[in-house]
Amino acid sequence: MEPKKGRKLIAKPVFSTFLSLTVSIQVPPGQFAIVTSWKKVYYNSRLRDPVYIYVKLPREIFMTPLTLGDIARMVDGQLSGDDSLEITGAAILRDVEEGEISFVDRPELVSRATESAARAILASDKCEIEGIPYITVPDVQKAFTLVVAHFSPPAVTESVGISPQAIISPSARLAEGVHIHPGTTIGDDVEIGSGTIIYPGVHIMTGCRIGENVTLFPGVVLYEKTEVGPRCILHSNAVIGAYGFGYDNIEGRHILSAQLGNVILESDVEVGATTTIDRGTYGPTVIGEGTKIDNRVMIGHNCIIGRHNILCSQVGIAGSTTTGDYVVMGGQAGVRDHVHIGAGATLGAKAGVPNDIPEGQFYFGSPAAPQRQMKLQLVSIIKLPEMRRTLKKLVKTVAQLEQAQQTAIGEEA
């Protein structure tokens, strides 16, 4: 039954429209609140304590056009063109439509931008634009992000607190400001830092330690004693701390080896969807600070991955491999066990690595080799058909010479 309507409150946005689609108002003690439309809240006497009512506003009310001058001020850029020109949206060059703004971050895209439907362009100071209004900024990507966020604000995640539908051990220790969605299970002796968000279906086993402002998306599994540093992001269905692929052959049977270690993710690590990182045999598998791991990556037991590595999709790293800082591995690169990839090294896509890689080197191919060596090999491979034709001609010529020589010998005889 609808409560009796009392005094009316008007919920007014009190924030930048670039950032949020939710406003909040405080309802005093002794009142009851209901939301009857996007901006009206009524209340009467039902509440014992003050509460905040969050009112969702439709996106359409924020999608107001901007002038080019507005955008220039928003991004702190240098405008060349009519500052009153109306901009109705923002899109990349591939998708831009009439009335929208796009961007170019390198000179080779300028001609494509000027021929597009874009009404104006955000441009790097390295680009020379003619024939279309533009705004010059030092960081195009950052500026374009601000503009897109105005026309298409990011979705707002509601604060849920701790859901009663979550299964949480009494011995778990949760800091203030933790948000735990329904369907989560949290085992014994787990610690979770403030500001962490745990989405539905996450399973956190005994003894895990999770730092502040971590995000665990739906379906993440943390095996026992996993440690996750502050500000880490784990995407859906990542599995951290599963058993390493190690077996001892005893009397003709494969017997699982010791699985007594764990996984440590240092601060600011991001782990992609369905990625797996196996626990160490006796000690930890470690992912260094700031490392970013793409979807569907496999990291074996006992690996030590350095700081700020970039591991692209479908990379596979066998057990006990180590990497230095700032290593980059292209998609589907495969690294054998017990090797070291030096700091700053880059592995090309599908590289197969059988041995150590020196610092700062670019290796590709399978088996992986230095860039110069592999280029020479590829050039040679490309020339093989021509070389084959040449060889056939040479064989034919030699045969003819031999035949002529035999004929001459016969005549002399």
C-alpha positions as CSV (number, residue, x, y, z in Angstrom):
1,M,0.0,0.0,0.0
2,E,1.4,3.4,-1.0
3,P,2.2,5.5,2.1
4,K,0.5,8.8,2.6
5,K,2.2,11.6,0.8
6,G,3.6,14.4,2.9
7,R,6.1,17.1,2.2
8,K,7.6,17.0,-1.2
9,L,11.4,17.1,-1.9
10,I,12.9,18.0,-5.3
11,A,16.1,16.1,-6.0
12,K,18.4,18.4,-7.8
13,P,21.8,17.4,-9.3
14,V,24.6,18.8,-7.1
15,F,27.5,17.4,-9.2
16,S,29.1,17.7,-12.6
17,T,26.9,16.2,-15.2
18,F,29.9,14.6,-16.8
19,L,30.4,12.2,-13.9
20,S,27.1,10.7,-12.6
21,L,23.5,10.0,-13.2
22,T,22.5,9.6,-9.6
23,V,21.7,12.2,-7.0
24,S,21.2,11.7,-3.3
25,I,19.0,13.5,-0.7
26,Q,18.9,13.1,3.0
27,V,15.6,12.2,4.6
28,P,15.4,13.2,8.3
29,P,14.5,10.9,11.2
30,G,10.9,10.2,11.6
31,Q,10.1,10.3,7.9
32,F,9.3,7.8,5.2
33,A,10.5,8.3,1.6
34,I,9.3,7.0,-1.8
35,V,10.4,8.0,-5.2
36,T,7.5,8.8,-7.5
37,S,9.3,10.1,-10.5
38,W,12.8,11.0,-11.6
39,K,12.9,14.1,-9.5
40,K,10.2,14.0,-6.9
41,V,10.5,12.3,-3.5
42,Y,7.7,12.3,-0.9
43,Y,8.0,11.2,2.7
44,N,6.0,10.8,5.9
45,S,6.7,9.5,9.4
46,R,8.2,5.9,9.2
47,L,12.0,6.2,9.6
48,R,14.0,6.0,12.9
49,D,17.3,7.2,11.5
50,P,18.4,9.6,8.8
51,V,18.9,7.9,5.4
52,Y,20.0,8.9,1.9
53,I,17.7,8.2,-1.0
54,Y,19.4,7.8,-4.3
55,V,17.4,9.0,-7.3
56,K,18.3,7.8,-10.7
57,L,18.0,10.3,-13.5
58,P,17.5,9.3,-17.2
59,R,20.6,9.7,-19.3
60,E,18.7,11.8,-21.9
61,I,18.6,14.8,-19.6
62,F,22.4,15.0,-19.7
63,M,22.9,14.5,-23.4
64,T,22.6,18.2,-24.2
65,P,24.6,19.6,-27.1
66,L,27.8,21.6,-26.4
67,T,29.3,24.4,-28.4
68,L,32.8,24.0,-29.7
69,G,33.8,26.7,-27.3
70,D,32.4,24.7,-24.4
71,I,34.5,21.7,-25.4
72,A,37.6,23.8,-25.8
73,R,37.2,25.0,-22.2
74,M,36.4,21.5,-21.0
75,V,39.6,20.0,-22.4
76,D,41.7,23.2,-21.9
77,G,42.6,23.2,-25.6
78,Q,43.4,25.8,-28.3
79,L,40.3,26.4,-30.6
80,S,40.6,27.1,-34.3
81,G,37.2,27.8,-35.7
82,D,33.7,29.0,-34.7
83,D,33.3,28.7,-30.9
84,S,29.5,28.8,-31.2
85,L,29.4,25.7,-33.5
86,E,27.0,23.1,-31.9
87,I,28.3,19.6,-31.2
88,T,25.8,16.9,-30.6
89,G,28.0,13.9,-29.9
90,A,31.4,12.3,-30.1
91,A,32.7,9.2,-31.9
92,I,35.8,7.7,-33.4
93,L,36.5,8.3,-37.1
94,R,35.0,5.0,-38.1
95,D,31.6,5.8,-36.5
96,V,31.4,9.6,-36.5
97,E,28.2,11.1,-37.8
98,E,27.0,14.6,-38.8
99,G,27.2,17.1,-35.9
100,E,29.7,15.0,-33.9
101,I,33.3,15.6,-33.0
102,S,36.1,13.0,-33.5
103,F,39.8,13.0,-32.9
104,V,43.2,12.4,-34.6
105,D,46.3,11.5,-32.7
106,R,48.7,11.0,-35.5
107,P,49.4,12.9,-38.8
108,E,48.5,9.9,-41.1
109,L,44.8,10.2,-40.0
110,V,44.4,13.8,-40.9
111,S,43.1,13.3,-44.4
112,R,40.7,10.7,-43.2
113,A,39.4,13.1,-40.6
114,T,38.8,16.0,-42.9
115,E,36.9,13.7,-45.4
116,S,34.7,12.3,-42.6
117,A,31.3,13.5,-41.5
118,A,32.8,15.0,-38.3
119,R,31.8,18.6,-37.6
120,A,35.0,19.2,-35.7
121,I,38.2,17.5,-34.6
122,L,40.3,17.1,-31.5
123,A,43.8,17.0,-32.7
124,S,47.3,16.4,-31.4
125,D,49.7,19.4,-31.7
126,K,51.7,17.2,-34.1
127,C,48.9,17.3,-36.6
128,E,48.2,20.1,-39.2
129,I,44.5,20.4,-39.8
130,E,42.9,22.3,-42.6
131,G,39.3,22.7,-43.9
132,I,37.5,21.8,-40.6
133,P,37.3,23.4,-37.1
134,Y,39.6,21.8,-34.6
135,I,40.8,21.9,-31.0
136,T,44.5,21.3,-30.3
137,V,45.4,19.5,-27.1
138,P,48.6,17.9,-25.8
139,D,46.9,14.6,-24.8
140,V,44.2,13.7,-27.4
141,Q,43.1,10.5,-25.7
142,K,42.6,12.1,-22.4
143,A,40.7,15.1,-23.9
144,F,38.4,12.8,-26.0
145,T,37.6,10.7,-23.0
146,L,36.2,13.8,-21.2
147,V,34.1,14.7,-24.3
148,V,32.7,11.2,-24.7
149,A,31.9,11.0,-21.0
150,H,29.7,14.1,-21.4
151,F,27.6,12.6,-24.2
152,S,27.7,9.0,-23.0
153,P,28.3,9.1,-19.2
154,P,29.6,5.8,-17.7
155,A,27.1,3.6,-15.9
156,V,26.8,4.3,-12.2
157,T,27.3,1.3,-9.9
158,E,24.9,1.5,-6.9
159,S,26.2,1.1,-3.5
160,V,24.9,-2.2,-2.2
161,G,26.7,-2.6,1.1
162,I,26.9,-6.3,2.2
163,S,24.1,-8.3,0.6
164,P,22.2,-10.7,2.9
165,Q,22.3,-13.2,0.0
166,A,26.1,-13.4,0.3
167,I,27.6,-16.3,2.3
168,I,30.3,-14.9,4.6
169,S,32.3,-16.7,7.3
170,P,32.0,-15.2,10.8
171,S,35.8,-15.1,11.0
172,A,36.1,-13.0,7.8
173,R,37.2,-9.4,8.5
174,L,35.6,-6.7,6.3
175,A,36.7,-3.1,6.4
176,E,34.3,-0.2,6.2
177,G,33.0,0.6,2.7
178,V,33.2,-2.9,1.3
179,H,30.4,-3.8,-1.2
180,I,29.5,-7.5,-1.5
181,H,26.8,-8.5,-4.0
182,P,24.5,-11.5,-3.8
183,G,25.8,-15.0,-4.4
184,T,29.3,-14.3,-3.2
185,T,31.0,-16.8,-0.8
186,I,33.8,-15.7,1.5
187,G,35.7,-18.3,3.5
188,D,37.3,-18.4,6.9
189,D,40.0,-15.9,8.0
190,V,39.6,-13.7,4.9
191,E,40.5,-10.0,5.0
192,I,39.0,-7.4,2.7
193,G,40.1,-3.8,2.6
194,S,37.9,-0.7,2.4
195,G,36.3,0.3,-0.9
196,T,36.6,-3.1,-2.4
197,I,33.7,-4.2,-4.6
198,I,32.9,-7.9,-5.0
199,Y,30.3,-8.7,-7.7
200,P,27.9,-11.7,-7.7
201,G,29.2,-15.2,-7.9
202,V,32.7,-14.5,-6.7
203,H,34.2,-17.2,-4.5
204,I,37.0,-16.3,-2.0
205,M,38.5,-19.2,-0.2
206,T,40.1,-19.5,3.3
207,G,42.9,-17.1,4.3
208,C,42.8,-14.8,1.3
209,R,44.0,-11.2,1.8
210,I,42.4,-8.5,-0.4
211,G,43.6,-4.9,-0.3
212,E,41.7,-1.6,-0.6
213,N,39.7,-0.5,-3.6
214,V,40.0,-3.9,-5.4
215,T,37.3,-4.8,-7.9
216,L,36.4,-8.5,-8.4
217,F,33.9,-9.0,-11.3
218,P,31.4,-11.8,-11.4
219,G,32.7,-15.3,-11.3
220,V,36.2,-14.6,-10.0
221,V,37.6,-17.5,-7.9
222,L,40.4,-16.9,-5.4
223,Y,41.9,-20.2,-4.1
224,E,43.1,-20.3,-0.5
225,K,45.7,-17.8,0.8
226,T,45.7,-15.7,-2.4
227,E,46.9,-12.2,-1.8
228,V,45.5,-9.3,-3.9
229,G,47.1,-5.9,-3.5
230,P,45.4,-2.5,-3.5
231,R,43.5,-1.3,-6.6
232,C,43.7,-4.5,-8.5
233,I,41.0,-5.4,-11.0
234,L,40.1,-9.0,-11.7
235,H,37.7,-9.5,-14.6
236,S,35.0,-12.2,-14.9
237,N,35.9,-15.9,-14.4
238,A,39.6,-15.2,-13.7
239,V,40.9,-18.1,-11.5
240,I,43.8,-17.3,-9.2
241,G,45.6,-19.9,-7.2
242,A,44.5,-23.1,-8.9
243,Y,46.8,-26.1,-8.5
244,G,50.0,-26.0,-10.6
245,F,50.4,-28.6,-13.4
246,G,53.0,-30.7,-11.6
247,Y,53.0,-34.5,-11.2
248,D,55.4,-37.2,-10.0
249,N,55.4,-40.5,-11.8
250,I,55.3,-43.1,-9.1
251,E,54.9,-46.8,-10.0
252,G,53.4,-45.8,-13.4
253,R,50.9,-43.4,-12.0
254,H,50.9,-39.6,-12.2
255,I,50.6,-38.3,-8.6
256,L,49.9,-34.6,-8.0
257,S,52.9,-32.8,-6.6
258,A,52.9,-30.6,-3.5
259,Q,50.5,-27.6,-3.8
260,L,51.5,-25.6,-0.7
261,G,52.2,-22.2,-2.2
262,N,49.9,-19.4,-3.2
263,V,49.6,-16.5,-5.6
264,I,50.5,-12.8,-4.8
265,L,49.1,-10.0,-7.0
266,E,50.9,-6.8,-6.1
267,S,49.3,-3.4,-6.3
268,D,47.5,-2.1,-9.4
269,V,47.5,-5.4,-11.3
270,E,44.7,-6.1,-13.8
271,V,43.8,-9.6,-14.7
272,G,41.6,-10.3,-17.8
273,A,38.6,-12.5,-18.1
274,T,39.1,-16.3,-17.9
275,T,42.8,-15.8,-17.2
276,T,44.4,-18.4,-14.9
277,I,47.4,-18.0,-12.5
278,D,48.5,-21.2,-10.8
279,R,49.8,-21.3,-7.2
280,G,53.4,-22.1,-6.4
281,T,54.5,-25.5,-5.3
282,Y,56.1,-24.4,-2.0
283,G,56.2,-20.6,-2.2
284,P,54.3,-17.9,-4.2
285,T,53.6,-17.3,-7.8
286,V,54.1,-13.5,-8.0
287,I,52.6,-10.9,-10.4
288,G,54.5,-7.6,-10.0
289,E,53.1,-4.2,-9.4
290,G,51.2,-2.5,-12.3
291,T,51.3,-5.6,-14.6
292,K,48.4,-5.8,-17.0
293,I,47.2,-9.2,-18.1
294,D,44.8,-9.6,-21.0
295,N,42.0,-12.2,-21.4
296,R,42.7,-15.9,-21.6
297,V,46.3,-15.8,-20.4
298,M,47.8,-18.8,-18.6
299,I,50.6,-18.4,-16.0
300,G,52.1,-21.5,-14.5
301,H,53.2,-22.3,-11.0
302,N,56.2,-20.7,-9.4
303,C,56.5,-17.9,-12.0
304,I,57.7,-14.5,-10.9
305,I,56.4,-11.8,-13.3
306,G,58.1,-8.4,-13.0
307,R,56.6,-5.0,-12.5
308,H,54.5,-3.3,-15.3
309,N,54.6,-6.2,-17.7
310,I,52.0,-6.3,-20.6
311,L,50.8,-9.8,-21.4
312,C,48.4,-10.0,-24.4
313,S,45.6,-12.5,-25.0
314,Q,46.4,-16.2,-25.1
315,V,50.0,-15.8,-23.8
316,G,51.1,-19.0,-22.1
317,I,54.0,-19.0,-19.6
318,A,55.2,-22.4,-18.2
319,G,56.2,-22.9,-14.6
320,S,59.1,-21.3,-12.9
321,T,59.7,-18.7,-15.6
322,T,60.7,-15.2,-14.5
323,T,60.5,-11.8,-16.2
324,G,62.1,-8.5,-15.6
325,D,60.2,-5.2,-15.4
326,Y,58.4,-3.7,-18.5
327,V,58.3,-6.9,-20.5
328,V,55.8,-7.1,-23.3
329,M,54.4,-10.3,-24.7
330,G,52.3,-10.3,-27.9
331,G,49.3,-12.5,-28.4
332,Q,49.7,-16.2,-28.3
333,A,53.4,-16.0,-27.3
334,G,54.5,-19.2,-25.5
335,V,57.4,-19.4,-23.0
336,R,58.9,-22.7,-21.8
337,D,59.6,-23.4,-18.2
338,H,62.6,-22.2,-16.2
339,V,63.7,-19.4,-18.5
340,H,64.2,-15.7,-17.8
341,I,62.9,-12.8,-20.0
342,G,65.0,-9.7,-19.4
343,A,63.7,-6.3,-18.4
344,G,62.3,-4.3,-21.3
345,A,62.2,-7.3,-23.7
346,T,59.4,-7.6,-26.2
347,L,58.1,-10.9,-27.6
348,G,56.2,-10.7,-30.9
349,A,52.8,-12.5,-31.4
350,K,53.1,-16.3,-31.5
351,A,56.7,-16.2,-30.4
352,G,57.9,-19.6,-29.1
353,V,60.6,-19.0,-26.5
354,P,62.9,-22.0,-25.7
355,N,65.7,-20.0,-24.0
356,D,66.5,-16.9,-21.9
357,I,65.8,-13.5,-23.6
358,P,68.3,-10.6,-23.0
359,E,67.2,-7.3,-21.7
360,G,65.7,-4.8,-24.1
361,Q,65.6,-7.1,-27.1
362,F,62.8,-7.8,-29.5
363,Y,62.4,-11.5,-30.4
364,F,59.8,-13.1,-32.6
365,G,59.2,-16.3,-34.5
366,S,59.2,-19.9,-33.4
367,P,61.7,-20.7,-32.1
368,A,62.1,-17.0,-31.2
369,A,65.1,-15.2,-32.5
370,P,66.3,-11.6,-32.5
371,Q,64.4,-9.3,-34.8
372,R,67.3,-8.8,-37.4
373,Q,67.9,-12.6,-37.6
374,M,64.2,-13.4,-38.1
375,K,63.8,-10.7,-40.8
376,L,66.7,-12.3,-42.7
377,Q,65.1,-15.7,-42.4
378,L,61.7,-14.4,-43.5
379,V,63.3,-12.7,-46.5
380,S,65.0,-15.9,-47.4
381,I,61.7,-17.8,-47.1
382,I,60.0,-15.3,-49.4
383,K,62.7,-15.8,-52.0
384,L,62.5,-19.7,-51.8
385,P,60.2,-20.0,-54.9
386,E,62.6,-17.8,-57.0
387,M,65.6,-19.7,-55.7
388,R,63.9,-23.0,-56.5
389,R,63.3,-21.9,-60.1
390,T,66.9,-20.7,-60.4
391,L,68.1,-24.0,-59.0
392,K,66.1,-26.0,-61.5
393,K,67.6,-23.9,-64.3
394,L,71.1,-24.4,-63.0
395,V,70.5,-28.2,-62.7
396,K,69.2,-28.2,-66.3
397,T,72.2,-26.2,-67.5
398,V,74.7,-28.4,-65.7
399,A,73.0,-31.5,-67.2
400,Q,73.3,-30.0,-70.7
401,L,76.9,-29.2,-70.1
402,E,77.6,-32.7,-68.9
403,Q,75.8,-34.1,-71.9
404,A,77.8,-31.9,-74.3
405,Q,81.0,-32.9,-72.6
406,Q,80.2,-36.6,-72.9
407,T,79.4,-36.1,-76.6
408,A,82.7,-34.3,-77.2
409,I,84.6,-37.1,-75.5
410,G,82.8,-39.7,-77.7
411,E,83.7,-37.8,-80.9
412,E,87.3,-37.6,-79.9
413,A,87.4,-41.3,-79.3
